Amino acid sequence: MDHLEALRTFCTIVETKSFTHAANRFGVSTSAVSRAIGLLEARLGVRLFQRTTRHATLTEAAEQDA
């Protein structure tokens, strides 16, 4: 996934509050979505989501920039 796709994925996760729902929307695996967000977080140098088995919520740092 390129940077633009990772940003689209980020926005979809914010909208759906779920890595799984975002993956379904894009027709990819949940692990592909997770990897894309991991790379985006590494590139930005900040953690974007607090992840649980059921939900993904924005971190404080991500909320400031969202």
mmCIF file as Biopython writes it, N, C-alpha, C and O atoms, coordinates in Angstrom:
data_model
#
loop_
_atom_site.group_PDB
_atom_site.id
_atom_site.type_symbol
_atom_site.label_atom_id
_atom_site.label_alt_id
_atom_site.label_comp_id
_atom_site.label_asym_id
_atom_site.label_entity_id
_atom_site.label_seq_id
_atom_site.pdbx_PDB_ins_code
_atom_site.Cartn_x
_atom_site.Cartn_y
_atom_site.Cartn_z
_atom_site.occupancy
_atom_site.B_iso_or_equiv
_atom_site.auth_seq_id
_atom_site.auth_asym_id
_atom_site.pdbx_PDB_model_num
ATOM 1   N N  . MET A ? 1  ? 0.835   -1.180 0.000  1.0 0.0 1  A 1 
ATOM 2   C CA . MET A ? 1  ? 0.000   0.000  0.000  1.0 0.0 1  A 1 
ATOM 3   C C  . MET A ? 1  ? 0.880   1.243  0.000  1.0 0.0 1  A 1 
ATOM 4   O O  . MET A ? 1  ? 1.836   1.335  0.770  1.0 0.0 1  A 1 
ATOM 5   N N  . ASP A ? 2  ? 0.560   2.177  -0.848 1.0 0.0 2  A 1 
ATOM 6   C CA . ASP A ? 2  ? 1.317   3.418  -0.863 1.0 0.0 2  A 1 
ATOM 7   C C  . ASP A ? 2  ? 0.795   4.369  0.222  1.0 0.0 2  A 1 
ATOM 8   O O  . ASP A ? 2  ? -0.170  4.066  0.924  1.0 0.0 2  A 1 
ATOM 9   N N  . HIS A ? 3  ? 1.451   5.511  0.338  1.0 0.0 3  A 1 
ATOM 10  C CA . HIS A ? 3  ? 1.123   6.452  1.403  1.0 0.0 3  A 1 
ATOM 11  C C  . HIS A ? 3  ? -0.321  6.956  1.305  1.0 0.0 3  A 1 
ATOM 12  O O  . HIS A ? 3  ? -1.009  7.067  2.320  1.0 0.0 3  A 1 
ATOM 13  N N  . LEU A ? 4  ? -0.773  7.255  0.109  1.0 0.0 4  A 1 
ATOM 14  C CA . LEU A ? 4  ? -2.140  7.740  -0.073 1.0 0.0 4  A 1 
ATOM 15  C C  . LEU A ? 4  ? -3.165  6.683  0.325  1.0 0.0 4  A 1 
ATOM 16  O O  . LEU A ? 4  ? -4.168  6.998  0.965  1.0 0.0 4  A 1 
ATOM 17  N N  . GLU A ? 5  ? -2.919  5.445  -0.049 1.0 0.0 5  A 1 
ATOM 18  C CA . GLU A ? 5  ? -3.819  4.355  0.339  1.0 0.0 5  A 1 
ATOM 19  C C  . GLU A ? 5  ? -3.819  4.162  1.853  1.0 0.0 5  A 1 
ATOM 20  O O  . GLU A ? 5  ? -4.861  3.879  2.444  1.0 0.0 5  A 1 
ATOM 21  N N  . ALA A ? 6  ? -2.657  4.313  2.480  1.0 0.0 6  A 1 
ATOM 22  C CA . ALA A ? 6  ? -2.575  4.192  3.936  1.0 0.0 6  A 1 
ATOM 23  C C  . ALA A ? 6  ? -3.405  5.290  4.603  1.0 0.0 6  A 1 
ATOM 24  O O  . ALA A ? 6  ? -4.059  5.042  5.615  1.0 0.0 6  A 1 
ATOM 25  N N  . LEU A ? 7  ? -3.381  6.499  4.042  1.0 0.0 7  A 1 
ATOM 26  C CA . LEU A ? 7  ? -4.190  7.588  4.593  1.0 0.0 7  A 1 
ATOM 27  C C  . LEU A ? 7  ? -5.684  7.321  4.400  1.0 0.0 7  A 1 
ATOM 28  O O  . LEU A ? 7  ? -6.486  7.605  5.289  1.0 0.0 7  A 1 
ATOM 29  N N  . ARG A ? 8  ? -6.053  6.780  3.248  1.0 0.0 8  A 1 
ATOM 30  C CA . ARG A ? 8  ? -7.454  6.401  3.033  1.0 0.0 8  A 1 
ATOM 31  C C  . ARG A ? 8  ? -7.878  5.320  4.019  1.0 0.0 8  A 1 
ATOM 32  O O  . ARG A ? 8  ? -8.982  5.349  4.562  1.0 0.0 8  A 1 
ATOM 33  N N  . THR A ? 9  ? -6.982  4.371  4.238  1.0 0.0 9  A 1 
ATOM 34  C CA . THR A ? 9  ? -7.260  3.302  5.200  1.0 0.0 9  A 1 
ATOM 35  C C  . THR A ? 9  ? -7.442  3.885  6.587  1.0 0.0 9  A 1 
ATOM 36  O O  . THR A ? 9  ? -8.365  3.502  7.305  1.0 0.0 9  A 1 
ATOM 37  N N  . PHE A ? 10 ? -6.571  4.808  6.971  1.0 0.0 10 A 1 
ATOM 38  C CA . PHE A ? 10 ? -6.678  5.483  8.263  1.0 0.0 10 A 1 
ATOM 39  C C  . PHE A ? 10 ? -8.054  6.134  8.408  1.0 0.0 10 A 1 
ATOM 40  O O  . PHE A ? 10 ? -8.722  5.962  9.428  1.0 0.0 10 A 1 
ATOM 41  N N  . CYS A ? 11 ? -8.467  6.869  7.401  1.0 0.0 11 A 1 
ATOM 42  C CA . CYS A ? 11 ? -9.768  7.561  7.449  1.0 0.0 11 A 1 
ATOM 43  C C  . CYS A ? 11 ? -10.923 6.571  7.560  1.0 0.0 11 A 1 
ATOM 44  O O  . CYS A ? 11 ? -11.899 6.829  8.264  1.0 0.0 11 A 1 
ATOM 45  N N  . THR A ? 12 ? -10.816 5.452  6.874  1.0 0.0 12 A 1 
ATOM 46  C CA . THR A ? 12 ? -11.875 4.443  6.929  1.0 0.0 12 A 1 
ATOM 47  C C  . THR A ? 12 ? -11.936 3.793  8.300  1.0 0.0 12 A 1 
ATOM 48  O O  . THR A ? 12 ? -13.023 3.510  8.803  1.0 0.0 12 A 1 
ATOM 49  N N  . ILE A ? 13 ? -10.791 3.555  8.906  1.0 0.0 13 A 1 
ATOM 50  C CA . ILE A ? 13 ? -10.775 2.993  10.265 1.0 0.0 13 A 1 
ATOM 51  C C  . ILE A ? 13 ? -11.393 3.986  11.240 1.0 0.0 13 A 1 
ATOM 52  O O  . ILE A ? 13 ? -12.157 3.592  12.122 1.0 0.0 13 A 1 
ATOM 53  N N  . VAL A ? 14 ? -11.076 5.259  11.093 1.0 0.0 14 A 1 
ATOM 54  C CA . VAL A ? 14 ? -11.661 6.288  11.959 1.0 0.0 14 A 1 
ATOM 55  C C  . VAL A ? 14 ? -13.179 6.276  11.798 1.0 0.0 14 A 1 
ATOM 56  O O  . VAL A ? 14 ? -13.917 6.337  12.781 1.0 0.0 14 A 1 
ATOM 57  N N  . GLU A ? 15 ? -13.634 6.198  10.557 1.0 0.0 15 A 1 
ATOM 58  C CA . GLU A ? 15 ? -15.068 6.208  10.272 1.0 0.0 15 A 1 
ATOM 59  C C  . GLU A ? 15 ? -15.774 4.979  10.834 1.0 0.0 15 A 1 
ATOM 60  O O  . GLU A ? 15 ? -16.839 5.100  11.439 1.0 0.0 15 A 1 
ATOM 61  N N  . THR A ? 16 ? -15.190 3.798  10.640 1.0 0.0 16 A 1 
ATOM 62  C CA . THR A ? 16 ? -15.846 2.549  11.039 1.0 0.0 16 A 1 
ATOM 63  C C  . THR A ? 16 ? -15.465 2.090  12.447 1.0 0.0 16 A 1 
ATOM 64  O O  . THR A ? 16 ? -16.131 1.238  13.035 1.0 0.0 16 A 1 
ATOM 65  N N  . LYS A ? 17 ? -14.378 2.670  12.981 1.0 0.0 17 A 1 
ATOM 66  C CA . LYS A ? 17 ? -13.849 2.285  14.290 1.0 0.0 17 A 1 
ATOM 67  C C  . LYS A ? 17 ? -13.449 0.809  14.336 1.0 0.0 17 A 1 
ATOM 68  O O  . LYS A ? 17 ? -13.512 0.168  15.385 1.0 0.0 17 A 1 
ATOM 69  N N  . SER A ? 18 ? -13.036 0.284  13.179 1.0 0.0 18 A 1 
ATOM 70  C CA . SER A ? 18 ? -12.711 -1.134 13.100 1.0 0.0 18 A 1 
ATOM 71  C C  . SER A ? 18 ? -11.730 -1.412 11.962 1.0 0.0 18 A 1 
ATOM 72  O O  . SER A ? 18 ? -11.943 -0.991 10.825 1.0 0.0 18 A 1 
ATOM 73  N N  . PHE A ? 19 ? -10.657 -2.123 12.288 1.0 0.0 19 A 1 
ATOM 74  C CA . PHE A ? 19 ? -9.717  -2.559 11.265 1.0 0.0 19 A 1 
ATOM 75  C C  . PHE A ? 19 ? -10.398 -3.578 10.350 1.0 0.0 19 A 1 
ATOM 76  O O  . PHE A ? 19 ? -10.176 -3.573 9.139  1.0 0.0 19 A 1 
ATOM 77  N N  . THR A ? 20 ? -11.217 -4.439 10.921 1.0 0.0 20 A 1 
ATOM 78  C CA . THR A ? 20 ? -11.895 -5.475 10.144 1.0 0.0 20 A 1 
ATOM 79  C C  . THR A ? 20 ? -12.876 -4.872 9.151  1.0 0.0 20 A 1 
ATOM 80  O O  . THR A ? 20 ? -12.906 -5.281 7.991  1.0 0.0 20 A 1 
ATOM 81  N N  . HIS A ? 21 ? -13.673 -3.912 9.583  1.0 0.0 21 A 1 
ATOM 82  C CA . HIS A ? 21 ? -14.621 -3.269 8.675  1.0 0.0 21 A 1 
ATOM 83  C C  . HIS A ? 21 ? -13.898 -2.517 7.566  1.0 0.0 21 A 1 
ATOM 84  O O  . HIS A ? 21 ? -14.340 -2.527 6.417  1.0 0.0 21 A 1 
ATOM 85  N N  . ALA A ? 22 ? -12.795 -1.871 7.903  1.0 0.0 22 A 1 
ATOM 86  C CA . ALA A ? 22 ? -12.006 -1.180 6.882  1.0 0.0 22 A 1 
ATOM 87  C C  . ALA A ? 22 ? -11.442 -2.183 5.879  1.0 0.0 22 A 1 
ATOM 88  O O  . ALA A ? 22 ? -11.463 -1.937 4.673  1.0 0.0 22 A 1 
ATOM 89  N N  . ALA A ? 23 ? -10.947 -3.297 6.368  1.0 0.0 23 A 1 
ATOM 90  C CA . ALA A ? 23 ? -10.404 -4.333 5.481  1.0 0.0 23 A 1 
ATOM 91  C C  . ALA A ? 23 ? -11.493 -4.856 4.545  1.0 0.0 23 A 1 
ATOM 92  O O  . ALA A ? 23 ? -11.257 -5.036 3.350  1.0 0.0 23 A 1 
ATOM 93  N N  . ASN A ? 24 ? -12.673 -5.096 5.085  1.0 0.0 24 A 1 
ATOM 94  C CA . ASN A ? 24 ? -13.786 -5.567 4.259  1.0 0.0 24 A 1 
ATOM 95  C C  . ASN A ? 24 ? -14.150 -4.549 3.190  1.0 0.0 24 A 1 
ATOM 96  O O  . ASN A ? 24 ? -14.433 -4.914 2.048  1.0 0.0 24 A 1 
ATOM 97  N N  . ARG A ? 25 ? -14.144 -3.294 3.552  1.0 0.0 25 A 1 
ATOM 98  C CA . ARG A ? 25 ? -14.498 -2.234 2.601  1.0 0.0 25 A 1 
ATOM 99  C C  . ARG A ? 25 ? -13.498 -2.177 1.436  1.0 0.0 25 A 1 
ATOM 100 O O  . ARG A ? 25 ? -13.881 -1.920 0.294  1.0 0.0 25 A 1 
ATOM 101 N N  . PHE A ? 26 ? -12.213 -2.419 1.738  1.0 0.0 26 A 1 
ATOM 102 C CA . PHE A ? 26 ? -11.178 -2.365 0.708  1.0 0.0 26 A 1 
ATOM 103 C C  . PHE A ? 26 ? -10.920 -3.718 0.040  1.0 0.0 26 A 1 
ATOM 104 O O  . PHE A ? 26 ? -10.177 -3.801 -0.938 1.0 0.0 26 A 1 
ATOM 105 N N  . GLY A ? 27 ? -11.533 -4.765 0.569  1.0 0.0 27 A 1 
ATOM 106 C CA . GLY A ? 27 ? -11.345 -6.089 -0.015 1.0 0.0 27 A 1 
ATOM 107 C C  . GLY A ? 27 ? -9.966  -6.671 0.227  1.0 0.0 27 A 1 
ATOM 108 O O  . GLY A ? 27 ? -9.425  -7.385 -0.618 1.0 0.0 27 A 1 
ATOM 109 N N  . VAL A ? 28 ? -9.398  -6.363 1.386  1.0 0.0 28 A 1 
ATOM 110 C CA . VAL A ? 28 ? -8.087  -6.893 1.762  1.0 0.0 28 A 1 
ATOM 111 C C  . VAL A ? 28 ? -8.198  -7.545 3.134  1.0 0.0 28 A 1 
ATOM 112 O O  . VAL A ? 28 ? -9.237  -7.458 3.789  1.0 0.0 28 A 1 
ATOM 113 N N  . SER A ? 29 ? -7.134  -8.193 3.559  1.0 0.0 29 A 1 
ATOM 114 C CA . SER A ? 29 ? -7.148  -8.843 4.870  1.0 0.0 29 A 1 
ATOM 115 C C  . SER A ? 29 ? -6.963  -7.814 5.984  1.0 0.0 29 A 1 
ATOM 116 O O  . SER A ? 29 ? -6.433  -6.725 5.766  1.0 0.0 29 A 1 
ATOM 117 N N  . THR A ? 30 ? -7.409  -8.184 7.167  1.0 0.0 30 A 1 
ATOM 118 C CA . THR A ? 30 ? -7.230  -7.317 8.336  1.0 0.0 30 A 1 
ATOM 119 C C  . THR A ? 30 ? -5.749  -7.116 8.615  1.0 0.0 30 A 1 
ATOM 120 O O  . THR A ? 30 ? -5.341  -6.030 9.026  1.0 0.0 30 A 1 
ATOM 121 N N  . SER A ? 31 ? -4.939  -8.144 8.398  1.0 0.0 31 A 1 
ATOM 122 C CA . SER A ? 31 ? -3.504  -8.003 8.637  1.0 0.0 31 A 1 
ATOM 123 C C  . SER A ? 31 ? -2.869  -7.020 7.651  1.0 0.0 31 A 1 
ATOM 124 O O  . SER A ? 31 ? -1.915  -6.331 8.010  1.0 0.0 31 A 1 
ATOM 125 N N  . ALA A ? 32 ? -3.376  -6.940 6.419  1.0 0.0 32 A 1 
ATOM 126 C CA . ALA A ? 32 ? -2.865  -5.960 5.459  1.0 0.0 32 A 1 
ATOM 127 C C  . ALA A ? 32 ? -3.173  -4.542 5.931  1.0 0.0 32 A 1 
ATOM 128 O O  . ALA A ? 32 ? -2.338  -3.648 5.801  1.0 0.0 32 A 1 
ATOM 129 N N  . VAL A ? 33 ? -4.363  -4.338 6.475  1.0 0.0 33 A 1 
ATOM 130 C CA . VAL A ? 33 ? -4.739  -3.036 7.023  1.0 0.0 33 A 1 
ATOM 131 C C  . VAL A ? 33 ? -3.855  -2.699 8.215  1.0 0.0 33 A 1 
ATOM 132 O O  . VAL A ? 33 ? -3.376  -1.573 8.342  1.0 0.0 33 A 1 
ATOM 133 N N  . SER A ? 34 ? -3.645  -3.664 9.074  1.0 0.0 34 A 1 
ATOM 134 C CA . SER A ? 34 ? -2.811  -3.453 10.254 1.0 0.0 34 A 1 
ATOM 135 C C  . SER A ? 34 ? -1.374  -3.111 9.862  1.0 0.0 34 A 1 
ATOM 136 O O  . SER A ? 34 ? -0.761  -2.224 10.456 1.0 0.0 34 A 1 
ATOM 137 N N  . ARG A ? 35 ? -0.841  -3.806 8.872  1.0 0.0 35 A 1 
ATOM 138 C CA . ARG A ? 35 ? 0.517   -3.508 8.385  1.0 0.0 35 A 1 
ATOM 139 C C  . ARG A ? 35 ? 0.596   -2.096 7.802  1.0 0.0 35 A 1 
ATOM 140 O O  . ARG A ? 35 ? 1.557   -1.368 8.053  1.0 0.0 35 A 1 
ATOM 141 N N  . ALA A ? 36 ? -0.414  -1.715 7.026  1.0 0.0 36 A 1 
ATOM 142 C CA . ALA A ? 36 ? -0.426  -0.379 6.428  1.0 0.0 36 A 1 
ATOM 143 C C  . ALA A ? 36 ? -0.427  0.698  7.502  1.0 0.0 36 A 1 
ATOM 144 O O  . ALA A ? 36 ? 0.291   1.692  7.394  1.0 0.0 36 A 1 
ATOM 145 N N  . ILE A ? 37 ? -1.232  0.501  8.534  1.0 0.0 37 A 1 
ATOM 146 C CA . ILE A ? 37 ? -1.284  1.479  9.626  1.0 0.0 37 A 1 
ATOM 147 C C  . ILE A ? 37 ? 0.025   1.469  10.400 1.0 0.0 37 A 1 
ATOM 148 O O  . ILE A ? 37 ? 0.509   2.522  10.814 1.0 0.0 37 A 1 
ATOM 149 N N  . GLY A ? 38 ? 0.600   0.294  10.597 1.0 0.0 38 A 1 
ATOM 150 C CA . GLY A ? 38 ? 1.905   0.211  11.267 1.0 0.0 38 A 1 
ATOM 151 C C  . GLY A ? 38 ? 2.979   0.973  10.518 1.0 0.0 38 A 1 
ATOM 152 O O  . GLY A ? 38 ? 3.793   1.660  11.135 1.0 0.0 38 A 1 
ATOM 153 N N  . LEU A ? 39 ? 2.994   0.864  9.196  1.0 0.0 39 A 1 
ATOM 154 C CA . LEU A ? 39 ? 3.951   1.607  8.385  1.0 0.0 39 A 1 
ATOM 155 C C  . LEU A ? 39 ? 3.677   3.105  8.438  1.0 0.0 39 A 1 
ATOM 156 O O  . LEU A ? 39 ? 4.608   3.908  8.504  1.0 0.0 39 A 1 
ATOM 157 N N  . LEU A ? 40 ? 2.410   3.479  8.408  1.0 0.0 40 A 1 
ATOM 158 C CA . LEU A ? 40 ? 2.049   4.893  8.525  1.0 0.0 40 A 1 
ATOM 159 C C  . LEU A ? 40 ? 2.477   5.450  9.874  1.0 0.0 40 A 1 
ATOM 160 O O  . LEU A ? 40 ? 3.016   6.554  9.950  1.0 0.0 40 A 1 
ATOM 161 N N  . GLU A ? 41 ? 2.240   4.691  10.934 1.0 0.0 41 A 1 
ATOM 162 C CA . GLU A ? 41 ? 2.653   5.126  12.271 1.0 0.0 41 A 1 
ATOM 163 C C  . GLU A ? 41 ? 4.166   5.282  12.338 1.0 0.0 41 A 1 
ATOM 164 O O  . GLU A ? 41 ? 4.669   6.239  12.928 1.0 0.0 41 A 1 
ATOM 165 N N  . ALA A ? 42 ? 4.889   4.348  11.739 1.0 0.0 42 A 1 
ATOM 166 C CA . ALA A ? 42 ? 6.352   4.429  11.733 1.0 0.0 42 A 1 
ATOM 167 C C  . ALA A ? 42 ? 6.823   5.655  10.953 1.0 0.0 42 A 1 
ATOM 168 O O  . ALA A ? 42 ? 7.746   6.354  11.371 1.0 0.0 42 A 1 
ATOM 169 N N  . ARG A ? 43 ? 6.187   5.899  9.835  1.0 0.0 43 A 1 
ATOM 170 C CA . ARG A ? 43 ? 6.558   7.059  9.012  1.0 0.0 43 A 1 
ATOM 171 C C  . ARG A ? 43 ? 6.298   8.371  9.746  1.0 0.0 43 A 1 
ATOM 172 O O  . ARG A ? 43 ? 7.096   9.304  9.663  1.0 0.0 43 A 1 
ATOM 173 N N  . LEU A ? 44 ? 5.176   8.438  10.464 1.0 0.0 44 A 1 
ATOM 174 C CA . LEU A ? 44 ? 4.814   9.653  11.185 1.0 0.0 44 A 1 
ATOM 175 C C  . LEU A ? 44 ? 5.479   9.751  12.551 1.0 0.0 44 A 1 
ATOM 176 O O  . LEU A ? 44 ? 5.562   10.834 13.131 1.0 0.0 44 A 1 
ATOM 177 N N  . GLY A ? 45 ? 5.950   8.624  13.059 1.0 0.0 45 A 1 
ATOM 178 C CA . GLY A ? 45 ? 6.603   8.608  14.358 1.0 0.0 45 A 1 
ATOM 179 C C  . GLY A ? 45 ? 5.648   8.758  15.524 1.0 0.0 45 A 1 
ATOM 180 O O  . GLY A ? 45 ? 6.028   9.260  16.583 1.0 0.0 45 A 1 
ATOM 181 N N  . VAL A ? 46 ? 4.399   8.323  15.335 1.0 0.0 46 A 1 
ATOM 182 C CA . VAL A ? 46 ? 3.391   8.439  16.388 1.0 0.0 46 A 1 
ATOM 183 C C  . VAL A ? 46 ? 2.403   7.283  16.282 1.0 0.0 46 A 1 
ATOM 184 O O  . VAL A ? 46 ? 2.079   6.832  15.183 1.0 0.0 46 A 1 
ATOM 185 N N  . ARG A ? 47 ? 1.942   6.821  17.399 1.0 0.0 47 A 1 
ATOM 186 C CA . ARG A ? 47 ? 0.912   5.789  17.421 1.0 0.0 47 A 1 
ATOM 187 C C  . ARG A ? 47 ? -0.436  6.456  17.147 1.0 0.0 47 A 1 
ATOM 188 O O  . ARG A ? 47 ? -0.768  7.462  17.774 1.0 0.0 47 A 1 
ATOM 189 N N  . LEU A ? 48 ? -1.214  5.902  16.214 1.0 0.0 48 A 1 
ATOM 190 C CA . LEU A ? 48 ? -2.469  6.515  15.804 1.0 0.0 48 A 1 
ATOM 191 C C  . LEU A ? 48 ? -3.693  5.911  16.472 1.0 0.0 48 A 1 
ATOM 192 O O  . LEU A ? 48 ? -4.691  6.603  16.675 1.0 0.0 48 A 1 
ATOM 193 N N  . PHE A ? 49 ? -3.631  4.627  16.818 1.0 0.0 49 A 1 
ATOM 194 C CA . PHE A ? 49 ? -4.806  3.944  17.360 1.0 0.0 49 A 1 
ATOM 195 C C  . PHE A ? 49 ? -4.473  3.171  18.628 1.0 0.0 49 A 1 
ATOM 196 O O  . PHE A ? 49 ? -3.380  2.628  18.784 1.0 0.0 49 A 1 
ATOM 197 N N  . GLN A ? 50 ? -5.451  3.138  19.529 1.0 0.0 50 A 1 
ATOM 198 C CA . GLN A ? 50 ? -5.475  2.181  20.624 1.0 0.0 50 A 1 
ATOM 199 C C  . GLN A ? 50 ? -6.330  1.028  20.110 1.0 0.0 50 A 1 
ATOM 200 O O  . GLN A ? 50 ? -7.505  1.213  19.795 1.0 0.0 50 A 1 
ATOM 201 N N  . ARG A ? 51 ? -5.751  -0.135 20.027 1.0 0.0 51 A 1 
ATOM 202 C CA . ARG A ? 51 ? -6.459  -1.263 19.435 1.0 0.0 51 A 1 
ATOM 203 C C  . ARG A ? 51 ? -6.941  -2.226 20.507 1.0 0.0 51 A 1 
ATOM 204 O O  . ARG A ? 51 ? -6.218  -2.538 21.453 1.0 0.0 51 A 1 
ATOM 205 N N  . THR A ? 52 ? -8.170  -2.690 20.346 1.0 0.0 52 A 1 
ATOM 206 C CA . THR A ? 52 ? -8.695  -3.786 21.147 1.0 0.0 52 A 1 
ATOM 207 C C  . THR A ? 52 ? -9.209  -4.826 20.174 1.0 0.0 52 A 1 
ATOM 208 O O  . THR A ? 52 ? -9.181  -4.609 18.962 1.0 0.0 52 A 1 
ATOM 209 N N  . THR A ? 53 ? -9.675  -5.942 20.681 1.0 0.0 53 A 1 
ATOM 210 C CA . THR A ? 53 ? -10.192 -6.982 19.795 1.0 0.0 53 A 1 
ATOM 211 C C  . THR A ? 53 ? -11.490 -6.558 19.125 1.0 0.0 53 A 1 
ATOM 212 O O  . THR A ? 53 ? -11.879 -7.139 18.112 1.0 0.0 53 A 1 
ATOM 213 N N  . ARG A ? 54 ? -12.164 -5.559 19.673 1.0 0.0 54 A 1 
ATOM 214 C CA . ARG A ? 54 ? -13.457 -5.144 19.124 1.0 0.0 54 A 1 
ATOM 215 C C  . ARG A ? 54 ? -13.478 -3.754 18.508 1.0 0.0 54 A 1 
ATOM 216 O O  . ARG A ? 54 ? -14.312 -3.481 17.644 1.0 0.0 54 A 1 
ATOM 217 N N  . HIS A ? 55 ? -12.579 -2.867 18.932 1.0 0.0 55 A 1 
ATOM 218 C CA . HIS A ? 55 ? -12.634 -1.483 18.479 1.0 0.0 55 A 1 
ATOM 219 C C  . HIS A ? 55 ? -11.233 -0.919 18.268 1.0 0.0 55 A 1 
ATOM 220 O O  . HIS A ? 55 ? -10.249 -1.425 18.808 1.0 0.0 55 A 1 
ATOM 221 N N  . ALA A ? 56 ? -11.172 0.113  17.490 1.0 0.0 56 A 1 
ATOM 222 C CA . ALA A ? 56 ? -9.957  0.910  17.329 1.0 0.0 56 A 1 
ATOM 223 C C  . ALA A ? 56 ? -10.349 2.357  17.617 1.0 0.0 56 A 1 
ATOM 224 O O  . ALA A ? 56 ? -11.253 2.902  16.983 1.0 0.0 56 A 1 
ATOM 225 N N  . THR A ? 57 ? -9.677  2.959  18.557 1.0 0.0 57 A 1 
ATOM 226 C CA . THR A ? 57 ? -9.948  4.357  18.882 1.0 0.0 57 A 1 
ATOM 227 C C  . THR A ? 57 ? -8.682  5.171  18.651 1.0 0.0 57 A 1 
ATOM 228 O O  . THR A ? 57 ? -7.566  4.667  18.773 1.0 0.0 57 A 1 
ATOM 229 N N  . LEU A ? 58 ? -8.881  6.425  18.319 1.0 0.0 58 A 1 
ATOM 230 C CA . LEU A ? 58 ? -7.743  7.307  18.084 1.0 0.0 58 A 1 
ATOM 231 C C  . LEU A ? 58 ? -6.978  7.575  19.373 1.0 0.0 58 A 1 
ATOM 232 O O  . LEU A ? 58 ? -7.559  7.693  20.452 1.0 0.0 58 A 1 
ATOM 233 N N  . THR A ? 59 ? -5.672  7.667  19.232 1.0 0.0 59 A 1 
ATOM 234 C CA . THR A ? 59 ? -4.862  8.088  20.372 1.0 0.0 59 A 1 
ATOM 235 C C  . THR A ? 59 ? -5.005  9.598  20.504 1.0 0.0 59 A 1 
ATOM 236 O O  . THR A ? 59 ? -5.541  10.262 19.617 1.0 0.0 59 A 1 
ATOM 237 N N  . GLU A ? 60 ? -4.530  10.119 21.596 1.0 0.0 60 A 1 
ATOM 238 C CA . GLU A ? 60 ? -4.590  11.564 21.824 1.0 0.0 60 A 1 
ATOM 239 C C  . GLU A ? 60 ? -3.815  12.302 20.731 1.0 0.0 60 A 1 
ATOM 240 O O  . GLU A ? 60 ? -4.264  13.343 20.252 1.0 0.0 60 A 1 
ATOM 241 N N  . ALA A ? 61 ? -2.674  11.780 20.342 1.0 0.0 61 A 1 
ATOM 242 C CA . ALA A ? 61 ? -1.862  12.423 19.299 1.0 0.0 61 A 1 
ATOM 243 C C  . ALA A ? 61 ? -2.606  12.454 17.965 1.0 0.0 61 A 1 
ATOM 244 O O  . ALA A ? 61 ? -2.560  13.456 17.251 1.0 0.0 61 A 1 
ATOM 245 N N  . ALA A ? 62 ? -3.286  11.367 17.630 1.0 0.0 62 A 1 
ATOM 246 C CA . ALA A ? 62 ? -4.024  11.302 16.369 1.0 0.0 62 A 1 
ATOM 247 C C  . ALA A ? 62 ? -5.242  12.242 16.389 1.0 0.0 62 A 1 
ATOM 248 O O  . ALA A ? 62 ? -5.583  12.837 15.367 1.0 0.0 62 A 1 
ATOM 249 N N  . GLU A ? 63 ? -5.879  12.371 17.529 1.0 0.0 63 A 1 
ATOM 250 C CA . GLU A ? 63 ? -7.036  13.266 17.637 1.0 0.0 63 A 1 
ATOM 251 C C  . GLU A ? 63 ? -6.628  14.714 17.428 1.0 0.0 63 A 1 
ATOM 252 O O  . GLU A ? 63 ? -7.397  15.491 16.861 1.0 0.0 63 A 1 
ATOM 253 N N  . GLN A ? 64 ? -5.461  15.087 17.865 1.0 0.0 64 A 1 
ATOM 254 C CA . GLN A ? 64 ? -5.000  16.465 17.702 1.0 0.0 64 A 1 
ATOM 255 C C  . GLN A ? 64 ? -4.794  16.813 16.238 1.0 0.0 64 A 1 
ATOM 256 O O  . GLN A ? 64 ? -5.009  17.953 15.829 1.0 0.0 64 A 1 
ATOM 257 N N  . ASP A ? 65 ? -4.376  15.831 15.452 1.0 0.0 65 A 1 
ATOM 258 C CA . ASP A ? 65 ? -4.082  16.071 14.042 1.0 0.0 65 A 1 
ATOM 259 C C  . ASP A ? 65 ? -5.235  15.733 13.132 1.0 0.0 65 A 1 
ATOM 260 O O  . ASP A ? 65 ? -5.214  16.096 11.956 1.0 0.0 65 A 1 
ATOM 261 N N  . ALA A ? 66 ? -6.260  15.036 13.647 1.0 0.0 66 A 1 
ATOM 262 C CA . ALA A ? 66 ? -7.362  14.584 12.790 1.0 0.0 66 A 1 
ATOM 263 C C  . ALA A ? 66 ? -8.311  15.702 12.459 1.0 0.0 66 A 1 
ATOM 264 O O  . ALA A ? 66 ? -9.292  15.489 11.746 1.0 0.0 66 A 1 
#
